[in-house]
Amino acid sequence: MVEVLRPADADQLREAIAWATAEETALEIVGGGGKRGLGRPLMTEYRLDCSALAGIVAYEPEELVLTIRPGTPLAEIAAALAAERQQLAFEPPDLGPLYGAQAGMGSIGGVIACNLSGPRRIKAGAARDHFLGVAAVTGRGEAIKAGGKVVKNVTGYDLCKLFAGAHGTLAALTEITLKVLPAPEKTRTVLVFGLDDATAIRALTAALASPNEVSGAAHLPAAAAARSGVAYVAGAGAAVTAARVEGPARSTAHRCAELRALLGRFGPVEELHGRNSGLLWAEVGDVAPLLGAGDRVIWRLSVPPAEGAEVVARIATDCEALYDWGGGLIWLALAPLDDGGAALLRGAIAGGHATLMRGAAELRTRVPVFHPQPAPLAALSARIKQGFDPRRVLNPGRMYQGV
């Protein structure tokens, strides 16, 4: 039976972690709990539920800075920003449904802890690039602050970069300061129909290399496209390749026309505006087109974009793919294999990495979820863990066994 600790504020959170450190008792750190299926499963007696640490602490639209607590729902943040015509430019995805949770329940703490970014990453950067400041409690039970409300901060180490992607293994976040940006006036997406994977990647490469400032570049093979909630995509009866442009109305219209001419050389084109365009890119970021592929193991591959189609071809097994970031990010829904496909996938990529994003707890216990680290990097990770959490009380083993 797991006992759940629910601190009401940062002081109670620090007290809980200080107690766990003194007792050498491991804690599973959770916010909304929608991403508990990501990473190695934890077997702890205590769960530290940080969902009560929620709410907007400070929002300065004129300074493009937002400070929130980690349990704040993404929907609440999006609504506050939309009222000022602003946005989180890294386009945080909602991966809750990937793990069987309800859509719209994700919190900002989980997004930052996992460094999750959506389709706009190719233009705006990753979540960690927008992470300006942090307040947190380390595994030593110490409250710390780092960064600030400016983009550049040279005092000490950049702990924001360190904590983003650490999956709660170094510290429990209590406040997060993010850079926000103006929302685009208009959004348009050019669709190309019927391309095979290799041709689609060439088309996206051409779009990204053009001067049209593409902010989204994805390819949905026919099976994935058929599950879209956008009629133009689902009704295509073929693969759909998408390139997005955003910005002032006249500029967006001009660049969209240029993209139509460029991509029209690869196949028939169509255009999405406004709501439909937004819906399509939300689906891509949330991996929604693969959720109807059955109860399959789902992997996330990061590869050189030009090699994306070749990597999937080398896998040569029963799988469904979704390409984002111009082919550099591949989501794969894989038919069951004894090791979940780990050896096959990791053998098929070079210069990239493969992460097991969804699989049974038993599989995630015996198969490395995250791509194995080279020995020097593994040693560095162990030293960092030792520095912030010497008693191994925060999400121990979530990323790598023994760390």
MIDODO-272322 format. One record per residue (C-alpha): residue number from 1; residue in one letter; x, y, z; chain. Coordinates in steps of 0.5 Angstrom, whole numbers. Layout:
BEGIN
<miba=NUM	nuro=a	x=X	y=Y	z=Z	numi=A> .
...
***
This chain:
BEGIN
<miba=1	nuro=m	x=0	y=0	z=0	numi=A> .
<miba=2	nuro=v	x=3	y=7	z=-2	numi=A> .
<miba=3	nuro=e	x=2	y=12	z=3	numi=A> .
<miba=4	nuro=v	x=1	y=19	z=-1	numi=A> .
<miba=5	nuro=l	x=4	y=26	z=2	numi=A> .
<miba=6	nuro=r	x=0	y=32	z=0	numi=A> .
<miba=7	nuro=p	x=4	y=38	z=2	numi=A> .
<miba=8	nuro=a	x=0	y=44	z=1	numi=A> .
<miba=9	nuro=d	x=6	y=49	z=0	numi=A> .
<miba=10	nuro=a	x=13	y=50	z=-1	numi=A> .
<miba=11	nuro=d	x=15	y=49	z=6	numi=A> .
<miba=12	nuro=q	x=11	y=43	z=7	numi=A> .
<miba=13	nuro=l	x=14	y=40	z=1	numi=A> .
<miba=14	nuro=r	x=21	y=42	z=4	numi=A> .
<miba=15	nuro=e	x=19	y=39	z=10	numi=A> .
<miba=16	nuro=a	x=17	y=32	z=7	numi=A> .
<miba=17	nuro=i	x=23	y=31	z=3	numi=A> .
<miba=18	nuro=a	x=28	y=33	z=9	numi=A> .
<miba=19	nuro=w	x=24	y=28	z=13	numi=A> .
<miba=20	nuro=a	x=25	y=23	z=7	numi=A> .
<miba=21	nuro=t	x=32	y=24	z=7	numi=A> .
<miba=22	nuro=a	x=33	y=23	z=14	numi=A> .
<miba=23	nuro=e	x=30	y=17	z=14	numi=A> .
<miba=24	nuro=e	x=33	y=15	z=7	numi=A> .
<miba=25	nuro=t	x=26	y=13	z=5	numi=A> .
<miba=26	nuro=a	x=25	y=14	z=-3	numi=A> .
<miba=27	nuro=l	x=19	y=18	z=-6	numi=A> .
<miba=28	nuro=e	x=16	y=18	z=-12	numi=A> .
<miba=29	nuro=i	x=15	y=25	z=-14	numi=A> .
<miba=30	nuro=v	x=8	y=27	z=-18	numi=A> .
<miba=31	nuro=g	x=4	y=33	z=-20	numi=A> .
<miba=32	nuro=g	x=-2	y=31	z=-24	numi=A> .
<miba=33	nuro=g	x=0	y=24	z=-25	numi=A> .
<miba=34	nuro=g	x=-1	y=24	z=-32	numi=A> .
<miba=35	nuro=k	x=6	y=22	z=-34	numi=A> .
<miba=36	nuro=r	x=7	y=16	z=-29	numi=A> .
<miba=37	nuro=g	x=8	y=11	z=-35	numi=A> .
<miba=38	nuro=l	x=14	y=15	z=-37	numi=A> .
<miba=39	nuro=g	x=20	y=12	z=-35	numi=A> .
<miba=40	nuro=r	x=22	y=6	z=-31	numi=A> .
<miba=41	nuro=p	x=16	y=4	z=-26	numi=A> .
<miba=42	nuro=l	x=18	y=6	z=-18	numi=A> .
<miba=43	nuro=m	x=17	y=2	z=-12	numi=A> .
<miba=44	nuro=t	x=16	y=6	z=-7	numi=A> .
<miba=45	nuro=e	x=12	y=6	z=0	numi=A> .
<miba=46	nuro=y	x=11	y=14	z=-1	numi=A> .
<miba=47	nuro=r	x=9	y=18	z=-6	numi=A> .
<miba=48	nuro=l	x=10	y=26	z=-6	numi=A> .
<miba=49	nuro=d	x=3	y=29	z=-9	numi=A> .
<miba=50	nuro=c	x=5	y=36	z=-11	numi=A> .
<miba=51	nuro=s	x=-1	y=38	z=-15	numi=A> .
<miba=52	nuro=a	x=-3	y=43	z=-9	numi=A> .
<miba=53	nuro=l	x=3	y=47	z=-11	numi=A> .
<miba=54	nuro=a	x=-1	y=50	z=-17	numi=A> .
<miba=55	nuro=g	x=-3	y=57	z=-19	numi=A> .
<miba=56	nuro=i	x=0	y=63	z=-23	numi=A> .
<miba=57	nuro=v	x=5	y=67	z=-18	numi=A> .
<miba=58	nuro=a	x=6	y=73	z=-23	numi=A> .
<miba=59	nuro=y	x=5	y=75	z=-30	numi=A> .
<miba=60	nuro=e	x=8	y=81	z=-33	numi=A> .
<miba=61	nuro=p	x=5	y=81	z=-40	numi=A> .
<miba=62	nuro=e	x=9	y=87	z=-42	numi=A> .
<miba=63	nuro=e	x=16	y=84	z=-40	numi=A> .
<miba=64	nuro=l	x=14	y=77	z=-43	numi=A> .
<miba=65	nuro=v	x=15	y=73	z=-37	numi=A> .
<miba=66	nuro=l	x=11	y=68	z=-33	numi=A> .
<miba=67	nuro=t	x=12	y=65	z=-26	numi=A> .
<miba=68	nuro=i	x=7	y=59	z=-24	numi=A> .
<miba=69	nuro=r	x=7	y=54	z=-19	numi=A> .
<miba=70	nuro=p	x=9	y=47	z=-22	numi=A> .
<miba=71	nuro=g	x=2	y=44	z=-21	numi=A> .
<miba=72	nuro=t	x=-2	y=49	z=-25	numi=A> .
<miba=73	nuro=p	x=-6	y=46	z=-31	numi=A> .
<miba=74	nuro=l	x=-3	y=47	z=-38	numi=A> .
<miba=75	nuro=a	x=-10	y=49	z=-40	numi=A> .
<miba=76	nuro=e	x=-10	y=55	z=-34	numi=A> .
<miba=77	nuro=i	x=-4	y=58	z=-37	numi=A> .
<miba=78	nuro=a	x=-6	y=58	z=-44	numi=A> .
<miba=79	nuro=a	x=-12	y=61	z=-42	numi=A> .
<miba=80	nuro=a	x=-9	y=67	z=-38	numi=A> .
<miba=81	nuro=l	x=-4	y=68	z=-44	numi=A> .
<miba=82	nuro=a	x=-9	y=68	z=-49	numi=A> .
<miba=83	nuro=a	x=-12	y=74	z=-46	numi=A> .
<miba=84	nuro=e	x=-6	y=78	z=-47	numi=A> .
<miba=85	nuro=r	x=-5	y=74	z=-54	numi=A> .
<miba=86	nuro=q	x=1	y=71	z=-52	numi=A> .
<miba=87	nuro=q	x=3	y=64	z=-52	numi=A> .
<miba=88	nuro=l	x=8	y=59	z=-49	numi=A> .
<miba=89	nuro=a	x=12	y=58	z=-56	numi=A> .
<miba=90	nuro=f	x=15	y=51	z=-55	numi=A> .
<miba=91	nuro=e	x=8	y=49	z=-55	numi=A> .
<miba=92	nuro=p	x=8	y=44	z=-49	numi=A> .
<miba=93	nuro=p	x=4	y=37	z=-51	numi=A> .
<miba=94	nuro=d	x=-1	y=34	z=-47	numi=A> .
<miba=95	nuro=l	x=1	y=27	z=-47	numi=A> .
<miba=96	nuro=g	x=-4	y=25	z=-42	numi=A> .
<miba=97	nuro=p	x=-8	y=21	z=-46	numi=A> .
<miba=98	nuro=l	x=-2	y=17	z=-49	numi=A> .
<miba=99	nuro=y	x=-2	y=14	z=-42	numi=A> .
<miba=100	nuro=g	x=-9	y=13	z=-41	numi=A> .
<miba=101	nuro=a	x=-11	y=20	z=-37	numi=A> .
<miba=102	nuro=q	x=-16	y=25	z=-39	numi=A> .
<miba=103	nuro=a	x=-14	y=30	z=-44	numi=A> .
<miba=104	nuro=g	x=-13	y=37	z=-41	numi=A> .
<miba=105	nuro=m	x=-11	y=35	z=-34	numi=A> .
<miba=106	nuro=g	x=-3	y=36	z=-35	numi=A> .
<miba=107	nuro=s	x=1	y=41	z=-31	numi=A> .
<miba=108	nuro=i	x=7	y=45	z=-33	numi=A> .
<miba=109	nuro=g	x=11	y=42	z=-28	numi=A> .
<miba=110	nuro=g	x=11	y=35	z=-31	numi=A> .
<miba=111	nuro=v	x=12	y=39	z=-38	numi=A> .
<miba=112	nuro=i	x=19	y=42	z=-35	numi=A> .
<miba=113	nuro=a	x=21	y=36	z=-31	numi=A> .
<miba=114	nuro=c	x=21	y=32	z=-38	numi=A> .
<miba=115	nuro=n	x=23	y=38	z=-42	numi=A> .
<miba=116	nuro=l	x=17	y=36	z=-47	numi=A> .
<miba=117	nuro=s	x=16	y=41	z=-53	numi=A> .
<miba=118	nuro=g	x=11	y=41	z=-59	numi=A> .
<miba=119	nuro=p	x=12	y=42	z=-67	numi=A> .
<miba=120	nuro=r	x=14	y=49	z=-66	numi=A> .
<miba=121	nuro=r	x=21	y=46	z=-63	numi=A> .
<miba=122	nuro=i	x=24	y=47	z=-70	numi=A> .
<miba=123	nuro=k	x=23	y=54	z=-70	numi=A> .
<miba=124	nuro=a	x=23	y=56	z=-62	numi=A> .
<miba=125	nuro=g	x=27	y=51	z=-59	numi=A> .
<miba=126	nuro=a	x=26	y=46	z=-53	numi=A> .
<miba=127	nuro=a	x=22	y=48	z=-47	numi=A> .
<miba=128	nuro=r	x=29	y=48	z=-43	numi=A> .
<miba=129	nuro=d	x=30	y=54	z=-47	numi=A> .
<miba=130	nuro=h	x=24	y=58	z=-45	numi=A> .
<miba=131	nuro=f	x=26	y=56	z=-37	numi=A> .
<miba=132	nuro=l	x=28	y=62	z=-34	numi=A> .
<miba=133	nuro=g	x=28	y=61	z=-27	numi=A> .
<miba=134	nuro=v	x=27	y=56	z=-21	numi=A> .
<miba=135	nuro=a	x=25	y=55	z=-14	numi=A> .
<miba=136	nuro=a	x=26	y=48	z=-12	numi=A> .
<miba=137	nuro=v	x=28	y=43	z=-6	numi=A> .
<miba=138	nuro=t	x=33	y=38	z=-7	numi=A> .
<miba=139	nuro=g	x=34	y=31	z=-5	numi=A> .
<miba=140	nuro=r	x=38	y=34	z=1	numi=A> .
<miba=141	nuro=g	x=32	y=37	z=3	numi=A> .
<miba=142	nuro=e	x=35	y=44	z=2	numi=A> .
<miba=143	nuro=a	x=31	y=50	z=-2	numi=A> .
<miba=144	nuro=i	x=34	y=53	z=-7	numi=A> .
<miba=145	nuro=k	x=33	y=59	z=-13	numi=A> .
<miba=146	nuro=a	x=36	y=60	z=-19	numi=A> .
<miba=147	nuro=g	x=36	y=64	z=-25	numi=A> .
<miba=148	nuro=g	x=31	y=70	z=-26	numi=A> .
<miba=149	nuro=k	x=26	y=74	z=-30	numi=A> .
<miba=150	nuro=v	x=31	y=75	z=-35	numi=A> .
<miba=151	nuro=v	x=34	y=71	z=-41	numi=A> .
<miba=152	nuro=k	x=41	y=71	z=-39	numi=A> .
<miba=153	nuro=n	x=44	y=70	z=-32	numi=A> .
<miba=154	nuro=v	x=51	y=68	z=-31	numi=A> .
<miba=155	nuro=t	x=51	y=67	z=-24	numi=A> .
<miba=156	nuro=g	x=53	y=60	z=-22	numi=A> .
<miba=157	nuro=y	x=50	y=54	z=-26	numi=A> .
<miba=158	nuro=d	x=44	y=54	z=-30	numi=A> .
<miba=159	nuro=l	x=40	y=50	z=-26	numi=A> .
<miba=160	nuro=c	x=34	y=51	z=-30	numi=A> .
<miba=161	nuro=k	x=38	y=47	z=-36	numi=A> .
<miba=162	nuro=l	x=40	y=42	z=-31	numi=A> .
<miba=163	nuro=f	x=33	y=40	z=-28	numi=A> .
<miba=164	nuro=a	x=29	y=41	z=-35	numi=A> .
<miba=165	nuro=g	x=29	y=33	z=-37	numi=A> .
<miba=166	nuro=a	x=31	y=31	z=-30	numi=A> .
<miba=167	nuro=h	x=25	y=27	z=-29	numi=A> .
<miba=168	nuro=g	x=24	y=30	z=-22	numi=A> .
<miba=169	nuro=t	x=31	y=26	z=-20	numi=A> .
<miba=170	nuro=l	x=35	y=32	z=-18	numi=A> .
<miba=171	nuro=a	x=30	y=36	z=-14	numi=A> .
<miba=172	nuro=a	x=22	y=38	z=-13	numi=A> .
<miba=173	nuro=l	x=20	y=44	z=-17	numi=A> .
<miba=174	nuro=t	x=16	y=49	z=-13	numi=A> .
<miba=175	nuro=e	x=16	y=55	z=-18	numi=A> .
<miba=176	nuro=i	x=18	y=56	z=-25	numi=A> .
<miba=177	nuro=t	x=19	y=62	z=-29	numi=A> .
<miba=178	nuro=l	x=18	y=62	z=-36	numi=A> .
<miba=179	nuro=k	x=19	y=66	z=-42	numi=A> .
<miba=180	nuro=v	x=13	y=68	z=-46	numi=A> .
<miba=181	nuro=l	x=12	y=70	z=-53	numi=A> .
<miba=182	nuro=p	x=6	y=74	z=-57	numi=A> .
<miba=183	nuro=a	x=2	y=69	z=-61	numi=A> .
<miba=184	nuro=p	x=2	y=69	z=-68	numi=A> .
<miba=185	nuro=e	x=-4	y=74	z=-72	numi=A> .
<miba=186	nuro=k	x=-5	y=68	z=-77	numi=A> .
<miba=187	nuro=t	x=-3	y=61	z=-78	numi=A> .
<miba=188	nuro=r	x=-4	y=57	z=-84	numi=A> .
<miba=189	nuro=t	x=-2	y=50	z=-86	numi=A> .
<miba=190	nuro=v	x=0	y=47	z=-93	numi=A> .
<miba=191	nuro=l	x=-2	y=40	z=-94	numi=A> .
<miba=192	nuro=v	x=1	y=35	z=-99	numi=A> .
<miba=193	nuro=f	x=-2	y=29	z=-101	numi=A> .
<miba=194	nuro=g	x=0	y=22	z=-102	numi=A> .
<miba=195	nuro=l	x=7	y=22	z=-101	numi=A> .
<miba=196	nuro=d	x=11	y=16	z=-99	numi=A> .
<miba=197	nuro=d	x=16	y=17	z=-93	numi=A> .
<miba=198	nuro=a	x=22	y=19	z=-96	numi=A> .
<miba=199	nuro=t	x=19	y=24	z=-101	numi=A> .
<miba=200	nuro=a	x=15	y=27	z=-95	numi=A> .
<miba=201	nuro=i	x=22	y=28	z=-92	numi=A> .
<miba=202	nuro=r	x=25	y=31	z=-98	numi=A> .
<miba=203	nuro=a	x=19	y=36	z=-99	numi=A> .
<miba=204	nuro=l	x=19	y=38	z=-91	numi=A> .
<miba=205	nuro=t	x=27	y=39	z=-92	numi=A> .
<miba=206	nuro=a	x=26	y=44	z=-98	numi=A> .
<miba=207	nuro=a	x=20	y=47	z=-94	numi=A> .
<miba=208	nuro=l	x=25	y=48	z=-88	numi=A> .
<miba=209	nuro=a	x=31	y=51	z=-92	numi=A> .
<miba=210	nuro=s	x=26	y=56	z=-96	numi=A> .
<miba=211	nuro=p	x=26	y=63	z=-93	numi=A> .
<miba=212	nuro=n	x=19	y=62	z=-91	numi=A> .
<miba=213	nuro=e	x=20	y=61	z=-83	numi=A> .
<miba=214	nuro=v	x=16	y=54	z=-83	numi=A> .
<miba=215	nuro=s	x=14	y=53	z=-75	numi=A> .
<miba=216	nuro=g	x=12	y=46	z=-76	numi=A> .
<miba=217	nuro=a	x=14	y=40	z=-81	numi=A> .
<miba=218	nuro=a	x=10	y=34	z=-80	numi=A> .
<miba=219	nuro=h	x=9	y=27	z=-84	numi=A> .
<miba=220	nuro=l	x=3	y=23	z=-83	numi=A> .
<miba=221	nuro=p	x=3	y=16	z=-86	numi=A> .
<miba=222	nuro=a	x=-4	y=14	z=-89	numi=A> .
<miba=223	nuro=a	x=-6	y=10	z=-83	numi=A> .
<miba=224	nuro=a	x=-4	y=16	z=-78	numi=A> .
<miba=225	nuro=a	x=-8	y=21	z=-83	numi=A> .
<miba=226	nuro=a	x=-14	y=17	z=-83	numi=A> .
<miba=227	nuro=r	x=-15	y=18	z=-75	numi=A> .
<miba=228	nuro=s	x=-14	y=26	z=-75	numi=A> .
<miba=229	nuro=g	x=-20	y=30	z=-73	numi=A> .
<miba=230	nuro=v	x=-19	y=35	z=-79	numi=A> .
<miba=231	nuro=a	x=-23	y=33	z=-85	numi=A> .
<miba=232	nuro=y	x=-18	y=35	z=-90	numi=A> .
<miba=233	nuro=v	x=-13	y=30	z=-87	numi=A> .
<miba=234	nuro=a	x=-18	y=24	z=-85	numi=A> .
<miba=235	nuro=g	x=-21	y=24	z=-91	numi=A> .
<miba=236	nuro=a	x=-15	y=25	z=-96	numi=A> .
<miba=237	nuro=g	x=-15	y=17	z=-96	numi=A> .
<miba=238	nuro=a	x=-7	y=18	z=-97	numi=A> .
<miba=239	nuro=a	x=-1	y=20	z=-93	numi=A> .
<miba=240	nuro=v	x=-1	y=28	z=-91	numi=A> .
<miba=241	nuro=t	x=5	y=32	z=-91	numi=A> .
<miba=242	nuro=a	x=4	y=39	z=-87	numi=A> .
<miba=243	nuro=a	x=8	y=45	z=-87	numi=A> .
<miba=244	nuro=r	x=6	y=51	z=-82	numi=A> .
<miba=245	nuro=v	x=7	y=58	z=-83	numi=A> .
<miba=246	nuro=e	x=5	y=64	z=-77	numi=A> .
<miba=247	nuro=g	x=5	y=71	z=-76	numi=A> .
<miba=248	nuro=p	x=2	y=78	z=-79	numi=A> .
<miba=249	nuro=a	x=-3	y=76	z=-84	numi=A> .
<miba=250	nuro=r	x=0	y=79	z=-90	numi=A> .
<miba=251	nuro=s	x=6	y=76	z=-89	numi=A> .
<miba=252	nuro=t	x=3	y=69	z=-87	numi=A> .
<miba=253	nuro=a	x=-1	y=69	z=-93	numi=A> .
<miba=254	nuro=h	x=5	y=71	z=-98	numi=A> .
<miba=255	nuro=r	x=9	y=65	z=-95	numi=A> .
<miba=256	nuro=c	x=4	y=60	z=-95	numi=A> .
<miba=257	nuro=a	x=3	y=62	z=-103	numi=A> .
<miba=258	nuro=e	x=10	y=61	z=-103	numi=A> .
<miba=259	nuro=l	x=10	y=54	z=-100	numi=A> .
<miba=260	nuro=r	x=4	y=52	z=-104	numi=A> .
<miba=261	nuro=a	x=8	y=53	z=-110	numi=A> .
<miba=262	nuro=l	x=14	y=50	z=-107	numi=A> .
<miba=263	nuro=l	x=11	y=44	z=-105	numi=A> .
<miba=264	nuro=g	x=6	y=43	z=-111	numi=A> .
<miba=265	nuro=r	x=12	y=40	z=-114	numi=A> .
<miba=266	nuro=f	x=12	y=34	z=-110	numi=A> .
<miba=267	nuro=g	x=4	y=33	z=-110	numi=A> .
<miba=268	nuro=p	x=-3	y=36	z=-110	numi=A> .
<miba=269	nuro=v	x=-3	y=41	z=-104	numi=A> .
<miba=270	nuro=e	x=-9	y=44	z=-100	numi=A> .
<miba=271	nuro=e	x=-9	y=49	z=-95	numi=A> .
<miba=272	nuro=l	x=-11	y=50	z=-87	numi=A> .
<miba=273	nuro=h	x=-13	y=56	z=-84	numi=A> .
<miba=274	nuro=g	x=-15	y=58	z=-76	numi=A> .
<miba=275	nuro=r	x=-18	y=53	z=-72	numi=A> .
<miba=276	nuro=n	x=-17	y=47	z=-77	numi=A> .
<miba=277	nuro=s	x=-9	y=48	z=-77	numi=A> .
<miba=278	nuro=g	x=-9	y=49	z=-70	numi=A> .
<miba=279	nuro=l	x=-13	y=42	z=-69	numi=A> .
<miba=280	nuro=l	x=-8	y=39	z=-73	numi=A> .
<miba=281	nuro=w	x=-2	y=41	z=-70	numi=A> .
<miba=282	nuro=a	x=-4	y=40	z=-63	numi=A> .
<miba=283	nuro=e	x=-6	y=32	z=-65	numi=A> .
<miba=284	nuro=v	x=1	y=32	z=-68	numi=A> .
<miba=285	nuro=g	x=4	y=34	z=-61	numi=A> .
<miba=286	nuro=d	x=0	y=30	z=-57	numi=A> .
<miba=287	nuro=v	x=1	y=24	z=-62	numi=A> .
<miba=288	nuro=a	x=-6	y=23	z=-62	numi=A> .
<miba=289	nuro=p	x=-6	y=20	z=-69	numi=A> .
<miba=290	nuro=l	x=-2	y=14	z=-66	numi=A> .
<miba=291	nuro=l	x=-7	y=13	z=-60	numi=A> .
<miba=292	nuro=g	x=-12	y=9	z=-64	numi=A> .
<miba=293	nuro=a	x=-7	y=4	z=-67	numi=A> .
<miba=294	nuro=g	x=-9	y=-1	z=-61	numi=A> .
<miba=295	nuro=d	x=-5	y=-3	z=-55	numi=A> .
<miba=296	nuro=r	x=2	y=-2	z=-58	numi=A> .
<miba=297	nuro=v	x=9	y=0	z=-55	numi=A> .
<miba=298	nuro=i	x=10	y=7	z=-57	numi=A> .
<miba=299	nuro=w	x=17	y=9	z=-58	numi=A> .
<miba=300	nuro=r	x=20	y=16	z=-59	numi=A> .
<miba=301	nuro=l	x=26	y=16	z=-64	numi=A> .
<miba=302	nuro=s	x=31	y=22	z=-65	numi=A> .
<miba=303	nuro=v	x=35	y=22	z=-71	numi=A> .
<miba=304	nuro=p	x=38	y=26	z=-76	numi=A> .
<miba=305	nuro=p	x=32	y=29	z=-80	numi=A> .
<miba=306	nuro=a	x=34	y=27	z=-87	numi=A> .
<miba=307	nuro=e	x=35	y=19	z=-85	numi=A> .
<miba=308	nuro=g	x=28	y=19	z=-82	numi=A> .
<miba=309	nuro=a	x=25	y=15	z=-87	numi=A> .
<miba=310	nuro=e	x=31	y=11	z=-88	numi=A> .
<miba=311	nuro=v	x=31	y=9	z=-81	numi=A> .
<miba=312	nuro=v	x=23	y=7	z=-81	numi=A> .
<miba=313	nuro=a	x=25	y=3	z=-87	numi=A> .
<miba=314	nuro=r	x=31	y=-1	z=-84	numi=A> .
<miba=315	nuro=i	x=26	y=-3	z=-78	numi=A> .
<miba=316	nuro=a	x=22	y=-7	z=-83	numi=A> .
<miba=317	nuro=t	x=17	y=-10	z=-78	numi=A> .
<miba=318	nuro=d	x=9	y=-9	z=-76	numi=A> .
<miba=319	nuro=c	x=9	y=-1	z=-74	numi=A> .
<miba=320	nuro=e	x=6	y=5	z=-75	numi=A> .
<miba=321	nuro=a	x=10	y=12	z=-76	numi=A> .
<miba=322	nuro=l	x=9	y=19	z=-75	numi=A> .
<miba=323	nuro=y	x=14	y=24	z=-77	numi=A> .
<miba=324	nuro=d	x=15	y=31	z=-73	numi=A> .
<miba=325	nuro=w	x=21	y=36	z=-73	numi=A> .
<miba=326	nuro=g	x=22	y=35	z=-81	numi=A> .
<miba=327	nuro=g	x=23	y=28	z=-80	numi=A> .
<miba=328	nuro=g	x=28	y=29	z=-74	numi=A> .
<miba=329	nuro=l	x=23	y=26	z=-69	numi=A> .
<miba=330	nuro=i	x=19	y=20	z=-70	numi=A> .
<miba=331	nuro=w	x=14	y=17	z=-66	numi=A> .
<miba=332	nuro=l	x=13	y=9	z=-67	numi=A> .
<miba=333	nuro=a	x=7	y=5	z=-65	numi=A> .
<miba=334	nuro=l	x=10	y=-2	z=-65	numi=A> .
<miba=335	nuro=a	x=7	y=-9	z=-65	numi=A> .
<miba=336	nuro=p	x=9	y=-13	z=-59	numi=A> .
<miba=337	nuro=l	x=16	y=-16	z=-59	numi=A> .
<miba=338	nuro=d	x=20	y=-19	z=-53	numi=A> .
<miba=339	nuro=d	x=24	y=-13	z=-51	numi=A> .
<miba=340	nuro=g	x=19	y=-8	z=-54	numi=A> .
<miba=341	nuro=g	x=23	y=-7	z=-60	numi=A> .
<miba=342	nuro=a	x=29	y=-4	z=-56	numi=A> .
<miba=343	nuro=a	x=34	y=-8	z=-60	numi=A> .
<miba=344	nuro=l	x=31	y=-7	z=-67	numi=A> .
<miba=345	nuro=l	x=30	y=0	z=-66	numi=A> .
<miba=346	nuro=r	x=37	y=2	z=-63	numi=A> .
<miba=347	nuro=g	x=40	y=-2	z=-68	numi=A> .
<miba=348	nuro=a	x=37	y=2	z=-73	numi=A> .
<miba=349	nuro=i	x=39	y=9	z=-71	numi=A> .
<miba=350	nuro=a	x=46	y=12	z=-71	numi=A> .
<miba=351	nuro=g	x=47	y=19	z=-68	numi=A> .
<miba=352	nuro=g	x=41	y=19	z=-65	numi=A> .
<miba=353	nuro=h	x=37	y=16	z=-59	numi=A> .
<miba=354	nuro=a	x=31	y=12	z=-58	numi=A> .
<miba=355	nuro=t	x=26	y=13	z=-52	numi=A> .
<miba=356	nuro=l	x=21	y=8	z=-50	numi=A> .
<miba=357	nuro=m	x=15	y=12	z=-49	numi=A> .
<miba=358	nuro=r	x=9	y=7	z=-47	numi=A> .
<miba=359	nuro=g	x=10	y=0	z=-45	numi=A> .
<miba=360	nuro=a	x=7	y=-5	z=-39	numi=A> .
<miba=361	nuro=a	x=11	y=-4	z=-33	numi=A> .
<miba=362	nuro=e	x=14	y=-10	z=-33	numi=A> .
<miba=363	nuro=l	x=17	y=-9	z=-40	numi=A> .
<miba=364	nuro=r	x=20	y=-2	z=-37	numi=A> .
<miba=365	nuro=t	x=23	y=-5	z=-31	numi=A> .
<miba=366	nuro=r	x=27	y=-10	z=-36	numi=A> .
<miba=367	nuro=v	x=29	y=-6	z=-42	numi=A> .
<miba=368	nuro=p	x=32	y=1	z=-41	numi=A> .
<miba=369	nuro=v	x=27	y=6	z=-42	numi=A> .
<miba=370	nuro=f	x=32	y=12	z=-44	numi=A> .
<miba=371	nuro=h	x=37	y=11	z=-49	numi=A> .
<miba=372	nuro=p	x=43	y=8	z=-46	numi=A> .
<miba=373	nuro=q	x=49	y=13	z=-44	numi=A> .
<miba=374	nuro=p	x=56	y=12	z=-46	numi=A> .
<miba=375	nuro=a	x=60	y=11	z=-40	numi=A> .
<miba=376	nuro=p	x=63	y=18	z=-39	numi=A> .
<miba=377	nuro=l	x=56	y=21	z=-39	numi=A> .
<miba=378	nuro=a	x=53	y=16	z=-34	numi=A> .
<miba=379	nuro=a	x=59	y=17	z=-29	numi=A> .
<miba=380	nuro=l	x=57	y=25	z=-30	numi=A> .
<miba=381	nuro=s	x=50	y=23	z=-29	numi=A> .
<miba=382	nuro=a	x=51	y=19	z=-23	numi=A> .
<miba=383	nuro=r	x=56	y=25	z=-20	numi=A> .
<miba=384	nuro=i	x=50	y=30	z=-21	numi=A> .
<miba=385	nuro=k	x=45	y=25	z=-18	numi=A> .
<miba=386	nuro=q	x=50	y=25	z=-12	numi=A> .
<miba=387	nuro=g	x=51	y=32	z=-11	numi=A> .
<miba=388	nuro=f	x=43	y=34	z=-11	numi=A> .
<miba=389	nuro=d	x=40	y=27	z=-8	numi=A> .
<miba=390	nuro=p	x=46	y=23	z=-4	numi=A> .
<miba=391	nuro=r	x=41	y=19	z=-1	numi=A> .
<miba=392	nuro=r	x=37	y=17	z=-7	numi=A> .
<miba=393	nuro=v	x=30	y=19	z=-5	numi=A> .
<miba=394	nuro=l	x=27	y=23	z=-11	numi=A> .
<miba=395	nuro=n	x=25	y=19	z=-16	numi=A> .
<miba=396	nuro=p	x=30	y=14	z=-15	numi=A> .
<miba=397	nuro=g	x=31	y=9	z=-22	numi=A> .
<miba=398	nuro=r	x=26	y=13	z=-26	numi=A> .
<miba=399	nuro=m	x=31	y=14	z=-31	numi=A> .
<miba=400	nuro=y	x=37	y=9	z=-30	numi=A> .
<miba=401	nuro=q	x=37	y=4	z=-26	numi=A> .
<miba=402	nuro=g	x=41	y=5	z=-20	numi=A> .
<miba=403	nuro=v	x=41	y=13	z=-21	numi=A> .
***
